[in-house]
Amino acid sequence: MRLEPQETSGVSSSRNRLVFAYYVTGHGFGHATRVVEVVRHLILAGHDVHVVTGAPDFVFTSEIQSPRLFIRKVLLDCGAVQADALTVDRLGSLEKYSETAVVPRASILATEVEWLNSIKADLVVSDVVPVACRAAADAGIRSVCVTNFSWDFIYAEYVMAAGNHHRKIVWQIAEDYSHCEFLIRFPGYCPMPAFRDVIDVPLVVRRLHKSRKEVRKELGIGDDVKLVILNFGGQPSGWKLEEKYLPPGWLGLVCGASESESLPPNFVKLAKDAYTPDIIAASDCMLGKIGYGTVSESLAYKRPFVFVRRDYFNEEPFLRNMLEHYQAGVEMIRRDLLTGHWKPYLEHAISLKPCYEGGINGGEVAAYILQETAAGRNYASDKFSGVRRLRDAIVLGYQLQRMPGRDLCIPDWYANAENELGLSAGLNEKSSQMTLCPDDLEILHGDLLGLSDTASFLKSLSEIVSEAGRSPEKRQMRERKAAAGLFNWEEEIFVTRAPGRLDVMGGIADYSGSLVLQMPIREACHVAVQRNHPSRHRLWKHALARQQARGQGPTPVLQIVSYGSELSNRGPTFDMDLSDFMDGGKPISYEKAREFFSRDPSQKWAAYVAGTILVLMTELGVCFKDSISLLVSSAVPEGKGVSSSASVEVASMSAIAAAHGLNISPRDLALLCQKVENHIVGAPCGVMDQMTSACGEANKLLAMVCQPAEVIGLVEIPRHVRFWGIDSGIRHSIGGADYGSVRIGAFMGRSIIKYTASTMLSGTLSNGNGTNQDELEEDGLELLENEASLDYLCNLSPHRYEALYASMLPESILGETFVEKYADHNDPVTIIDRKRTYGVRASARHPIYENFRVKAFKALLTSASSDEQLTALGELLYQCHYSYSACGLGSDGTDRLVRLVQEMQPSRLAKHDDGTLYGAKITGGGSGGTVCVVGRNCLRSSQQILEVIQQRYKNATGYLPFIFEGSSPGVGTFGYLKVRLRSSNKSVDSS
């Protein structure tokens, strides 16, 4: 339901006096300032409002002087804990919320119910405190939420990073919200599936008190001075400002500066209770972090907003899309913020013409709805609330909330975040009919191999050529604008392609030396690379300004554009001086590089691409004297467990190698790319992902023993067998806490087994009476010696494990206890947390048995075709799946998909004899991601997946799974393309 301003006639004062209890989250001033507008209209209508908040009184009393306003200083949630103005502490946020709202929950509910009854509240309003909705329900009072985001959606990402043991916090928040009657939703909203009914209102914006002229006169600032207000949401900026940061003729007004902080002469400290809407309207632009308050006031007063991304806050992409849609946003990278390279951004900002013309009276409209609800009007539907879809939906990513009859008109600013599948550049039948190479590009080397996604990528390159000389369109995405100025079109461009992979068998056992079977999928990453002499390199304005500020001539620079950046809330561009990779004439250490890329999480993605350059410098001694431009376009979906990161690394390194004439074998390329992920990105993955992307072949399984990376062959997939991947929608990350802890547990298990074998061996050899010699001969002296020096867990057979070691391994062990007894787990890419407890037995058992299962699976693929063969293959997948769960790497979504496949097995459908799916398992690092399915290669199998499993999963969770089917060659087979703009079209580069 969308309620526009004309549908209300203001808040009526004819109603009897009503009592509202308005709960405000403790997260920042933005929530409190927008609540002021709603509360002000309620009080003007003659109602009493009790505000429950932790914000300072002046936020409310500066706008509302009325005896009908009651402020109760209580903090019932903590929001997101911020390490500084731009960084959210994810684990700290969960722990603080637990301390604030979970541990004392029973007493909070009892206190709030008593208080609500004592003030005789007619309606509880929440922005956006979860427990307030539950307290209202317990008190028998209706409740309404008023917000643009909810904490279940925000915290869901934190749970993925901090570990599933915090997951109950998210479920509890979502359950609390489900007691709310309906949601009043502001523009710039996130997905909020916990709410069953929604009413949309215009922007809530604080009114202006003074004109631009009056404000400038009071501040003693003339009209000829350019004003920028530094507004980081009440948070101190956390860095020292310098006079050189502002161009001549500019003055900075600083919000939230500490009293002791001294400022340069061209910066002015604003009072803590300064009324920022008036100052924003009197300024020429704003510099700060994105939040609802800053964005709404930027749009309402048509002031350009130079923003710096805030780490780990899912509200931001939706507000940013809205800001940029109305041509009011300029993104500044954090490095330039901290080093003072502000000039190009400020100059760009004041050239913008913000064009928001929508309503700004959302406070009045929301107050009217609240008044009518408190008086007894029913805005909610009588339909089933849809709570069943809630549990899975809140962790399924950016899923747009839709219900029949509502959200018929999706706002344009929501389009980028609505559905990530809509931007996938994968293969499809329609694209396969297109001409393989655009007319304006000439292929000088290489072959497309009939790959239509590569043809699509080349077509996008040719479109960039035409866009390079064109005036930017109103809604042209920033990444395409950046790409249009990336290449020198008179020079050659090198293009590579690397696919993702479907983990058929092996998975996390790769780091324990298992045999693995991997299939390169149809979806792939394309990278275009060009090298140019620094004097001919086309620099972006901020990069040029940074270079000029150093007073040096042209030096080698790396510039990267990443398509699809908005889907993952990362910066679309990255640039750096290649000299930043050098220290004293030598490449910097991997540890320093990891710190370099970790400074700004919105640009941490660049480590996967730029990290390949440092690895080539370090491992092969390559010297990069030219500037490098890269365009990255990946159709391998992120967070689905199909090696999106490996495909980016392999495509990037192979393109850079081709452009610089380096001849690197596919195997060596994969090992180098693993170093990027392990040591620069900091993700403790095995090597099978990179090996498949580099060495795989279409419609074959790459068989590899991960000790460390020995390809033993390519296994033909029998014609009657087919594999699919079904995405659960639950984001997977090998950098997450669960994958790393299981890996540590496995290496702990190996250390304990080696220690036990050594103890048994030394104890027997030192025993002079010979009583144990028979036992040694029985068990095998040679076997014990091998186990005492065990390099890989998978070299231990299951029967030896069960006979000697299974009962000796602890179920779990505290990190500190392990280190005291065994010193180290000897894994170079993980670190033991002494205060954490690790599962050992299940983590060690999994790779030992998985290696055996993979060998059996490989042997079965070459056996005679039969239902028994398919049944056995499926059984091995099921065993692997439940072994993952025993390690703690399962998820609700992947378990549901496996159960749906089990329901389709022939034995369960014997009466109809039409079941053609035989088994399924979670893949890769687990904890969500994709499920691998094996079945008969026939039309019926595809129908069962697309028409039954996919639809049943959607009905249960609200999420339509992405289906991976088909295969494509690795980069070793594809090689590289060398392309050039045909001479008749080169004139577009003259600009």
N, C-alpha and C positions, 0 to 999 in steps of 0.2 A: 504494500500500500504506500502510495506516495502522496504526501499532504503538502500542497503548495500554499504560498502565502494567501492567495485569494480565497482559499477554502476556509479561512478563519477570519474573524472580524476582531481580532485582538482578544486579550484575556478579559472576560467579563467580570465586573465587580459586583454583579447582582447576586452571585452565588452566596450561600451562607458561608461563614468563615470556616475554612478547612485547615487541617493541620498536616503538614508534610514533614517527613523525616528524610533528609537528603544526605546520603553517604558519599563521601568523596575519597577517591584513592589517594594514597600517599605518594604517588609517582609524579613528581614535578609540579610546577605552578600551572601548567597549561590546563589541567583538568579543573582546578579551582577557578581559574579566570573564566572559563566557559560556563561553569556552574553559576557564577555571579549573574550572568545575563538571564538565565532561566529563573533564578531565585528572585531577581529584581522584578520581573514581570509577575511572578506569583504574589509578591508582597504588594505591588501596586494594585493588584486585584483584591486586596484585603485579607489575604491568607497568612497564617503563621508558618514559618519555615525554620526547622531545626536542622542546622548544618553540622554534620559529624565529619571532622576533618583534622588533619595534622598541619595544614597550611597556616601561615601567619594570619592574624586577625585582619591586618590592614588590607589584605587582598579582597576581603569582603566589605569591610567598613568604609573603605575609601570610595566605594560605589554605592553602598546602601547604608543610609542612616535611618534606621527604623526600629521601633520597639518590637516589631513583629519578627525580626531576625534574631535567632538564638544560635550561638556558636558553641559547640561541645567539642573540646579538644581530645579526640580519641583517634588513634591510628589502628585500623583493622586490616590493612594490608600494606605491603611495603613497595609494591610495584617492581620495578627493575632496579637493582642495586648497581650504581655506576662507579667504576673505578676512577673515572674522570669524566669530563664533560662529553666525551665522545665514545666512551667504552663501557659497555655493560658487562658486569661480572656475572656470567650465567650461573655457575655453581653457587656463588654467593647469593644470587637472587633467590634460588630455590631454597637454600638453607635459611635465609632471612624470612622468607614467606612461611616456611615451616615453623620457625621460631615465633613469628608474629601471629599467624592465623591457624596453624594446624595443631601445634602442641596445646595451646590454651583454648581450643575450639569449644569444648563443652562449656567452659565458664563464659566465653564470649557470647554464645547463644543464649545462655541463661540470663546474662546481664542485659543483652539487647532486647530480648522478649519483655523483660520486666520494664525496661525504659520505654519501649514503644507503647506498652499499655499505659504507662504512667502519663505520657503526654497525649494519650488518646489520638494517636496518629491515624489519619484517614488513608494515607498512601505512603509507601516507602519508595524512594527514588534512589537509584544507585548509579554512580559514575566512577568506576565500574567495579565496586567492592563485592566480591562473590558472596561472602557470608551474610551480607545484608539481605539478599534474596531469601536465603534459608531462614534467617531470623524472622523475616516478615511472614513466611509461611507458617512457622511455628506459633507466631502470635495471631494468626488468622487474619492477616492484613494483606491486601493486594500489593504487588510490587511491580515496578517498571524500571528497566535499565535505559540510560541515555548515554550514548557513546559512539565512537567510530571504531573501537577495537575491544577485544575481551582478552582476559589474561590466560585463558586456556590456549588460545591460538599463539600468544607470545611465548608462553612457557613450554609449549610442545617442542620447540626447537632446542630449548635449554636442556630438556630431558634427554634428547638425542645426544647431546654433547656430554652431559654430566652422568648419564647412566640410567637404566630403566628402574633402578631402585627408587628413583624420585617420581616415577610415573603416577603413583597414587595421588600426588598433589594435583596433577592435571585433571584426573578423573573427578576428584573432589570438587574442584573449581567448576568444572562443566556441570556436575550434578547440582551445585548451588545455583548456577545460572538457570538451569531448567525449571526452577521454581518461579522464575520471573514470568509475569503475565505476557508481556511483549517488549519489544525493543524499539526505542526511538533512535533511529540511525542517522548519523551525520555523514555528509559527503566525505570522500576519502576513506571509506570504510574498508576494513579487512573482512575476510570470511568469518562469520560468527554462527556456526551451525548449532550452537547450544540453544539458540532462541527460536521459538516456534513461529512467532508472528513478528512482522517488521513494519514500521512506519517510517518513511524517509522524510526528513525535514531539510530546509536550507542550511547554509553555513551559520554557525553561531559565532558572532563577532561582537566584541565590546564596542560600544558607541564612542564617538569622538567628543571630547570636551572643548577642544580649542582648534583653531584653524592653523594651517601650516605657518602663516605669517606670524600669528601670536606666539607660537612655540619658538620659532627662530628669534623673535624679538626678545623673549624671556631669556633665551640662552646666549643672546648677544652674537648671533651668527647671521651674516648677510646672505642674500639670495645667491651670490656668486660663489659661495663655498659649497662644495659637494660633501654631503653628509652620508656616512654609513654607520648604521647602528649595529653593534656587536651583541647579538642576543643568543645566548646559549642556554636558554630556558632556566635562568636563575642559578645555573651552575657556574662556578668560576672557570675561566678559560683554561687554566693549568699551564700557561706558558707566558713568557715575558715578552711584552710588546716592545717594538722598537720603532723609532721615528721613520726609518726607511721603508716600513711596510706599506705606508700610504703614499700614493703619488702626490706631487705638488698640487695644492689647491683643495685637498681633501681633509676632512676632520672626522675622527672616529668617536662615537659615543658608546661607552662601555657599560653594559648591564652586568650586575653581579660581581663587580670588582671588590676585593676586600679593602677594608679601610686602611690597612697598612701598605697596600700596593701603590707604588709610585708609577706614574704614567708619563710617557714622552709628551712634549708640548702639543703634538697634533692629535692627542687622544684626551677625551674628557670623561671623567667618572660620573655616572648618573647615580642619583640617590636610590637607595634600596626600594623606596616606595614610589619611585617615578612612574608616572602613568604611561606605559610603553605604547599603547595604541596611538596617542597623540604624537609621540616622538617618531614612530614608524611612518606615520602619514606625512610628517615634516621632513623626513629623510629622503635621500635619492635612491638608496637601496639598503638591504639588510644583509648581514653576514652572520651565519649561525648554523645550528643543527635543526633538522626537520622535526617538527612536532605539530600537533593539531593547532595550537595557538599561533605559532609563527606562520604556518602556511595559510591559515584562514585570514589572518590580518594582512599578509602579503597580497593575497588575492583581492580581498575586499577593498584595500586602499591602493591597489594597482602599483605596488612597489616591488621591483625585482628583488629576488632572494638568491644570494650567493650562498650555497649550502655545502656543508661537509658531511659526508655520510657518518651515521652513528652505527657502531658495531652491534650486531646481534639484536636488532629490534625490528620485528616483522611488521610493525605498523608503517615503517618508513616507505617501502616500495609503492604503496597505494597512495600515500600523500604526495610522494614525489611524482608519480604519474600524473596526478591531478595538477600539480604545480606546473609541470612542464607542458601539459596539454594547453594550459592557458598562457603560455609563453612568459612565465614569470620566474623560471628557475635557471640558474647557472651552477653547475657542479664544480667545486674546487677540490683537488686532490689534497689529502691531508699533509703530504710532504711540503706542498707549496704553502699551505696555511702556516705550518710551524716555522718555515724558513723565510716567510715574509714576501713571497713572490705573488703579491695580490693584484698588481696593476692590470694584467690582461683580463682577469676575471671581473674586476670592477668596471673596466671600460666596456667589456662585453655586456655587463648587466645593464648599464644605463642606456645602452642602445636598444634594449628590448622594449616592446610595447605590450605590457600585460593586458589581457582581453577578457577577464572574467566579468560576466554581466548577470550572473545568477543572483538569487536572493541571499541576503545577509541577515535576515530576521529570524533565524532558526531558534533563537532564545525565546522569542515571543510565541512562535508556533508550538514549540515544545511545551511551554508553560500552559498554553491553551489545552493541549492534549492531556497533560497531567491534571489540570483542573477538572476537565470533563470525566476523566477516569475516576478521580477521587470522589466525584459526585455521583458515580454509579454507572456511567456509560461503559459499554463493553466494546472494546476495539479488537479483542482477540477472536479468532475463529473457533468454531466448535470441533474442528478436526482433531484427530489424534496428534499429539504434540510432536511426534517424530523423534523422541528421545533415543529410540533404537539406533538411528543413524548417527547419533551424536558420538558414540564411543569411538568409532573408527574415524569419523570425518575430521575430528580436530587434529589428527596427526597426518592427514592425507595430503597436505600441501595446499596450494592456492585453489581450493574448490569453491566456485561461486554458489552462494546459497540461493536456491530457487525453489519456489513452490507454485502449484497451479494457480493462475490468476494474479500472481505477483511478480515483480521484477520483469515486467514485460519489456521495459525499456532500459537496457543496461547502459550506464553512462560511458561516454567515449574514453574517459580517463581510466576506466577499469579494464579496458580491452587487453592491455599488455599483460596483466596479471591474471586474466580470467582463466585461461586454460593453456598449459604449456604444450599440449599436444598440437594445438593450433599453429604453432610456429615450427614444428618439427620439419626438417628438410629431408626426410627419409624418402626412400624409393616408393613410387606408386605407379599404378598402371597408366595413369594419365601422363605422368612425366616421362614414362618410358617411350612414349610416342614422339617426343620432341626431337628436333634436330640435335645431334650430339654435340656439335661445337658451334658457338655463335659465329656469325659471319665476320664480326669485327675483331676476332681474336685468331691468331695464327699459332698452331701448335708446331714448335720447332723440334721437340723431342718428346718421345713417349707415346703411349696409346691409352685411350679411355677405357679399353677392354669392355666396351658396351655398357658401362656403368652410368645409368641415367642420373644418379645423384651427383656424380662428378660433372656431368653436362650441366646440371642445374647450378652448380657452384661456378662454373665458367660463365654461365649466363649472368649470374649475380655480379661477377667481375666486370663483364661488359656493361652492365647497368650502372655500375659505379663510375665507369668512364663517362657515360652520358650525364650523370649527376654532378660530376666534378665541375662542370662549367655552368651549372644551372643554379638559379637562386633557390635557397632552401625553402622547402614547402613548410607550411604551418605545422604539420604533424609528422614530418620526417624524423625518424628515430635518430637519436644522437650518435649511435654507433655507426649508422650509415653516413651521417655527416662527416664523422671522423675518418671513415674509410675512404670517402671521396677525396680527401687530401693526403692520403697515406702514400700512394705510389707515384713514381715518376713514370708516366705511361710511355715514354720513349725507350725505356730500358726493359730487359727481359724479367719475367716473373717466374718463379719456380713453384709448382703446385704438387702437394703430396696428399695422400689419402690413407687413413689408418682406421680399421673397424674396431668397434667394441667387441666383447666376447660373451658368450653364454657358457657358464660353468656347468658342464654336463656332469662331470664327476671329478672329485679331488678337492675343490674348494680350499678351505683354510688349512688343509693338510699340506699345502704346498710349502709352507715355511718349515715343515717337519720332514721334508724330503720325499714326499709321496709321488707316485705316478699320478698324473692328472690328464683328463680328457677335456679339451676345450674347443668350442666351435666359434669361429669368427662370425659375427652377426652381420646383417645387411646394413644396419645403421653405422655411419662412420664419421670421422672428423676430417675436414679438409683444412689445409693450411697453405696460404700463399705467402711467399717470401721474396723480398727484393733487397739486394745489397747495393749501396750507392756510396760514392766518395762523400765524406762529410760536407764538402762544399756544394754538392748537388742534392743533398738530402732535403726533402720538404719537411720542415719542422712545424709542429703545432705552435700556436702563439705563446702558450705558457712555457713550453720547452725552450723556445727561442729566447724568451725574456729571461729564463733562468741561466741560459748560456751567456747572454749578454751581460747579465749582472756579475758574472765571474770575470768579465773583462778578458775573455779569451776568444780565439778564433774558433772556427768550426771543428768540433771533435766528434768522434763516433758516438752515435745515439741509437738506442733501441726504442722503437715505437710499436705498440701492439694494439690492435682493435679486436675485441671479442664479440661476435654476434650472440644474441640471446642472453645478454648480461642481465636484463631486467628480470628474467625468470628466477634468478638466484640472488637478487639484491647485491650484485657486485658492480664495481665500476666498469663501464664499457671500454675504457682505454687505460693504457699503462705506458709510461715512458721512463727512461733512465739513461744516464750517461754510462757507456760501457766501462769507463774508467772506474766507476763505483765497484766493479768486480775485481779491481786490482789494489794491492796494498804492498808498497815497497818493491814494485816490479814483479810480484808474484800474485797469482789468483788468491782471493780471500778464502778463508776456510768455509766449509759447508755450514758450520755452526753460525758463523757471522752472516752468511747468506740467509739462513733460516730466520735469524733475528731481523734482518733487513726487510724481508717480505712479510713478517708478522707485525710490523709496526702499524699497518693499516689493513685490517681484515677485509675491507671492501676491495682491496687490490691484491690480496694474498693469492688469488687465482693465478696471478702472473708468474708465481713460482714454478708452476707446471710448464710454462713456456720458456720464460727467461732462464730458468734453472738449467735447461738443456745447454745453454751457451756456457755457463760456468763449468758444467761437467765436461764439456769438450775442451775447455781451457785447462782444466785440472788434470784430466785423465789422459788426454791425447796431446796436450801442449799446443793447441790451436791458438793462433794470435788473430784477433779480429780487429782489423784496421779500418774497415768500412762501417758505415751506419747500416742498420738493418731495420726493415719494415716488415711486420707480420700481420696477416689477417687470419683469424681463427674462426671457423664456422663448423660447429659440431652438431650432428643430428643424433648423437648418442646421449640419451637422457641422463641427467645427473641424478645421483642418489638412488638409482634403481638396481645397483649391484651388477651392472654390465660393463664395468671398466671404462667409464667415461674419461677418467683421469689418464689412464694408460694410453687411450687412443689420442688424446691431446699431446701427451709427451712424445709418443712415437711419431706422430705426424709432424710435430714441430721440429724434432731433432733431425728427422730424415730430410725435411725441406731445407733446414739450415745447412746440413751436410751437402745436399745437392748444389745449393747456391755457392758453396765454397769449394766444390770439387773434392770433397772427402769421400773416400770409398770405405764404407763401414758395413760389415756383413750384418744381416738381419739379427742373428743371435747376439752379436756384440752390441748392436744398437739397443736391443732389449735390455741387456745388462746395464748399459749406461743409463737408460731411462729409469731403471729401477733405482739407481743411485739418486736420481732427481727426486723421486717420490720418498725414498727412505730418509735421505740426508738433508735435502733442502726443503721439501714440503713438510717432512716429519711424519709421514704416514707409514706404519710398519707393515707394508704389504709384502707378499712373496713376489716371485718373478713371473708367474704364469700369465698374468694379465698382459704384460708388455710382450712376452714371447708370442702369445696368440696374435696380438695386433701386428707384430712384425713378421712372424713366420707362418701364420696360418694360411690355409687355402680354402676356397669356397667349397661348401658341401662335404668337408672332411673334418674329422676331429684331430686336433694336434695332440699327439701322445708325447708327454714329456716327463722325465724324472727330474724333480726339482732338487738336484744335488750338484751344483746349484741350478743348472739349466741345460739338461741334456735331452735334446729332441731325439726320440727313438723311432719316429716315423709319423706318417699321416694315416689315420684309420678311415677307410671308406665307410660312409654311412649306408647300410644296405637299403635298397630301393623301397623295401616295404616298411622301413622305420623312419620316423620323423621326430624332430625335437622342436618344441616351442618354448618361449619364455613368456610368463604372464606376470606383469608388474602388480605388486600388492598395493602400490601407492604410498607405502610407508617408507619414508626416506632412510636410505642406508648410508652409512659412512664408515669406512675402515679406519678413519681417524677417531671414531667414537670410543668411549670408555670400554664398552663391552668386548669389542674385537681385541683391543690391546690387552685386556686383562686375561682373556682366554689364551692368547698367544703367550703371555708371561707364564700362565699356569702350565702350558705344555712344556715350555723350556725348563720350568721348575721340576716338572716330572722327569724330564730327561736327566737333569742333574742328580735327582734322588736315585734314579735307576743306576746311573754310572757309579754313584757313591756306594750303593748297595752291592753292586757287582764287584767293585774294588775291595770292599770290606770282606765279602765272601771269599774272594780270590786270595787276598793277603792272609786272612785268618787260616785258610786251609793249608797254604804253602808253608806257613810258620809253625804248623802243628807237627811235631816230630813223631807222634805215636801212630800217624797214618790212619786214624779212625775216619777221617773225612775223604780219604783218597778215593774210595769206591764211589762216594757220592759225586766227587768231581768227575770221575770217569763216566758216570751215568749222565750227569748233566752236560758234560762236555767242557773240558778245560778251554778249548779254543773259543767256544761260544761265550764263556764268561769273560775271557780276555777281550773279545770284540765288544761285549756289552759294557765293560769297564771303560772303554774308549769310544762309546757310541757317538757318532757324529750327527746322526739323524734318527729321530724316534721311529721313523718308518722302516728302518733297517732291523727293527726288533719284530719278530713274528708274533702273531696273536697268541699262539700256544705257549711261547716262552714268557710272554707278558703275563698270561693267566697263571702259569705254573710257579713263577718266582716273584713277580713284582706287584701284581694287582692288589694283593692284600696289604702290601707294605706302603703303598702310596696313600697319603692322607687325603680325605675328602676335600679339605681345604687347609690353608695355612696362612698365618699372618706374615706379611712381608718381612717384618723385623725378625720373626722367629726363623724364617728361611735363611736370611742373610747371616744371622749369628751362627747357624750350623753349617751352611753350605757355601757361604761367601758370595757367590754370584751365580746367575742363571745362564751366563754366557750367550746372551742375545745382544748383538751390537745395535739393534734399533729400538729396543724398549728399555725402560728404567723401572725398577721395582719401587713402588711406594711402600715404605716401611709401615705405614699406618693402615694399609688396606689389606683385606683378606682376599686371597685368590683361590679359586677352585682349581684343584690339581688333578684329581683322579679322572674326572670326566674329560678334562682338557687334554690329558696325556693319552687317554684311551682312544679318543676319537681318531687321531691320525694313524694310529697303529692298525685299527680295524678298517679305516677308510682306504688305506693303501691296498689292503687285501680285497676290498670291495671293488676298487677301480680295476685291479688286475682281472678279477672275475668278469666285470662288465666288458672289458676289452675283448676277452676271450669269447664271451657270448655273442658279441657283434659279428664274429666270423663263423658262428655255428649255423646250422641249418635253420631255415625260416620255419617258424611254428608259433602257435599261441603260447606254448611253454617258454619259448625264447623271450617273447615280449613280456610275459608274466614275470620271468626271472629278472629281466632288466628293470621292470617296474619295482619289484621287491627290493632291489639294491638301492634304488632311489629313495624309497620309503625308509629303509634302514638308515641311510645317510641323514635324512631329514630329522628323524627322531634323535639321532646322535647329536646333531646341532642343538636341538632343544635341551638335551641333557647338559650341554656346555653352557646354557644360558643365552644362546644366540637365536632363539626363535622369536616369533612375533605373532600377534593375534591375526593379522592380515594374511601372512604366509600360511599359517596353520589352517585358516579358513579355506584358502585356495586348494591346499593339499586334500582336505576333507571333501571338497567338491569334486576333485578328480577321482578320489576313492569311490564316490557315489556313482561314477560313470563307468566303473570297471565291468568287464564282461560277466564276471562271476555274479555280480549284483544285478545284472540285467539279463540273466540267462533265459528268462521267458521270452524276451524280445530279441536276444542275440544281436544287439546293435551297439554294444559298448566297444569302443576302439581306443580308449585311453587306458594306459597300464600302470603309470606311476608318476610321482612328482616329488620334488625336493626343493628346499630353500637353497640359494646359491651364494657364491662369493663369500663375503664377510658376514653374512647373516644379519640378524636384527632388523628385518624388513627386506626391502628390495624385491628381487624377482624370483619366481618359482620356475624351475625347469620341468617340463612335462615330456614324457615319452609316450608315443602312441603309434598306431598303424598309419602309414602314409596313404591316406585316402580322404576323399571329400567329407565323409561322415565325421572324421576326427576334427577337421576344421569347423564343421558345423557345431559339434558339441562344445568346442572351445568358445566360438564366437556367439552362439545363440543360447547356450545353456550356462556354462561356467562364467563367462564374462557378464551376462545379464543377472545371474543369481548373485554374483558378488556385488554388482551395482545396487541391486535391490536391498541387500543386507547392509551395505556401508555407505551408499550414496556416491561411490567412486567407480567410474568405468575404467577397468584396467587396460593398460597399453599391452598389446600383443606383439611379441618379437617372433617373427618367422622369416625364414630365409637366411642366406649366408652370402659372404662376399670375401674377396681375397685380402690378405694382409699386405703390408707395405712392401715386403720383400718381392712379392709377385707384381704389385702395381708399379713399383719404381717411382718415377717422378715425371711430371710434365714440365716442359719449358715453353712458355707462351709469350707472345708479344702482340701488342696492338698493331693491326695492319696500318700501313703507312698512310692510307687515306683518312684515318681517324685520329692521327696523332696531334692534330691541331688543338684538341680539347685540353691538352696539357700546358698550353702556353701560359695559362694563368698561374 
